[in-house]
């Protein structure tokens, strides 16, 4: 049995198998690792209301430039910015923190 806080990391740097606040399993990544371009993120942010779920952000450009850690699942209610103090140490290297 593994004691990791996730199941695996895909080649694009997305951490899979992360337990969400809702209790279901989802993913965690840097914003720019999860979306191929600012235009793609803008579409999701505006169409699905993601920017409204990103505490501390009003504008897509600011969120894109800051490249925060985000997480989500099949439920749009799980999408959020993850405060750095909530990141388990075993995920640091995948999210660009010094280890």
C-alpha positions in Angstrom: 0.0 0.0 0.0 1.4 3.4 -1.0 1.5 6.3 1.3 1.4 8.9 -1.5 -1.2 11.6 -1.6 -1.9 10.9 -5.3 -2.1 7.9 -7.7 0.2 9.1 -10.6 1.5 12.0 -12.5 1.0 12.3 -16.3 3.6 13.4 -18.7 2.1 16.9 -18.8 2.7 17.4 -15.1 -0.9 16.8 -13.9 -1.2 15.0 -10.6 -4.0 12.5 -10.7 -5.8 10.7 -7.9 -6.0 13.6 -5.5 -8.9 13.5 -3.0 -11.1 16.6 -3.4 -13.0 18.5 -0.7 -16.2 16.8 -2.1 -14.7 13.4 -1.4 -14.3 12.3 -5.0 -11.0 11.8 -6.7 -9.6 14.5 -9.1 -6.5 16.2 -10.3 -4.1 19.0 -9.3 -1.7 21.0 -11.4 -0.3 24.4 -12.2 -2.8 26.4 -14.3 -0.6 26.5 -17.4 0.1 22.8 -17.2 -3.6 22.1 -17.3 -4.6 24.3 -20.2 -2.8 24.5 -23.5 -3.0 28.2 -23.9 -4.4 31.4 -22.3 -7.2 31.3 -25.0 -8.2 27.8 -24.0 -8.3 28.8 -20.3 -10.2 31.9 -21.1 -12.9 29.8 -22.9 -13.3 27.5 -19.9 -13.1 30.4 -17.4 -15.9 32.3 -19.2 -18.0 29.4 -20.4 -17.9 27.3 -17.3 -17.5 30.1 -14.7 -14.1 28.9 -13.6 -12.7 32.4 -12.9 -15.5 32.9 -10.4 -14.3 29.8 -8.4 -10.7 31.1 -8.3 -10.3 32.9 -5.0 -8.1 36.0 -5.4 -8.7 36.4 -9.2 -11.1 38.5 -11.2 -9.2 38.6 -14.5 -8.2 35.6 -16.7 -4.9 37.3 -17.6 -3.9 37.7 -13.9 -4.6 34.1 -13.2 -2.8 32.9 -16.3 0.3 35.1 -15.5 0.4 34.0 -11.8 0.1 30.3 -12.8 -1.5 29.2 -9.5 -1.9 25.6 -8.4 -5.5 24.5 -9.2 -7.4 21.3 -8.6 -10.7 19.9 -9.9 -12.7 16.8 -10.8 -15.6 15.8 -12.9 -17.6 18.1 -10.6 -17.2 21.8 -11.4 -17.7 22.6 -7.7 -14.3 21.0 -7.0 -12.4 23.5 -9.2 -10.4 25.9 -7.0 -7.0 27.5 -6.4 -5.1 25.5 -3.8 -3.3 27.5 -1.2 0.4 26.5 -1.0 0.1 25.5 2.7 -2.3 22.7 1.6 0.1 21.0 -0.7 1.5 17.7 0.6 5.3 17.5 0.5 5.2 14.5 -1.9 3.7 16.8 -4.5 6.2 19.6 -4.3 8.5 18.5 -7.1 5.6 18.0 -9.5 4.4 21.6 -8.8 7.7 23.3 -9.0 8.5 23.8 -5.4 12.1 23.3 -4.1 12.5 19.9 -2.5 
